[in-house]
Every structure is written in C-alpha cells, then in structure tokens.
Amino acid sequence: MPETIITLLVFAIMGVGVAGAVLPGLPGLPIIFLAALGHKLLLPEVTSWGLIVGLGLVAVAGFGLDFLAGWAGAKMFGGSKWGVIGAVAGLILGLPFSLPGMIFGPIVGAVLAEVFVAKRPWKEASKSGLGAGVGFAVSTVVHLALALLMIGAFTIDLFV
C-alpha cells in the first residue's frame, strides 16, 4: 500500500513537471527528474539507476535548450552575433518575470542589441527579435515532448 501511495504522489509531481514544461517559471524537466529520483530513493528496488541518470541528462539538456533556442532562432532569422547575445541576455533578464519575461525578454534583447550595438535598422533588428521568439516557441514544444518522454520512460521502467 505505501508503495502505491508513493508512486501516485510521484506521478502527481510529474504532472506538475509537465505543466512546467510549457509554463515558464516552473522548471518542468528538473521537477520530473527529482520526482523520479525521490521514487528511486524511497523505493530503491523498483526503478533502475540507469533510468535516473538518463532522466538527469535529459533535464540538463532541456535547460541548455532554452539558451540554444533563442540563439538559433535569432541567428536563423538573420541576427548578428549581437542580436544573438541580446536574445540570450534578454532570456536571462526575463527569467524573474516568468512567462512574459521569458517570451518578450529574448525578443526585446535581440532587437535592442541589433539596433543599439550592431547599429542595424529597426526592420532588420525586428527580424532577429522575431527569430528569438520563434526559438522560444520551438523550445517550449520540445520541452513538452521531453517531459512526456521522461514520464513514459519512467512508467516503462516502473512496470516492465
């Protein structure tokens, strides 16, 4: 009975992690990883350490994806190195402001860096900002897919 309660609680926490994969401000992938790790520590015989290590690597990769997505998006839409730096800086500065900061931070950062540092016209700078926004959207979709993949791997390891 206690095993069932622990497992249900872990799945509930993982559900919060899925929400965090699409809602900035909640670290979705780390929440899923920590829930699986907690399950392993409380019920060591149920899941494998290989799974826990794998989930940890996915969580770390997902964190790096946030920074890579803003950079790649700005770059693909013609941003200069300053626009890319501005997108990453905007993401970092936007983190404390949750969803609006994480959406608009990279966009505003890319545009401002393009205009004021790279001395590019507003129209070109806006393309770089749009790219940073597209990068964020792609990152969100990938985070959701990774979250579901993590939970699926945990479930398979749990029951197989």
Secondary structure, DSSP 8 states (H G I E B T S, - for coil): -HHHHHHHHHHHHHHHHHHHHHSTTS-HHHHHHHHHHHHHHHSTTTS-HHHHHHHHHHHHHHHHHHHHHHHHHHHHTT--HHHHHHHHHHHHHHGGGHHHHHHHHHHHHHHHHHHHTS---HHHHHHHHHHHHHHHHHHHHHHHHHHHHHHHHHHHHHH-
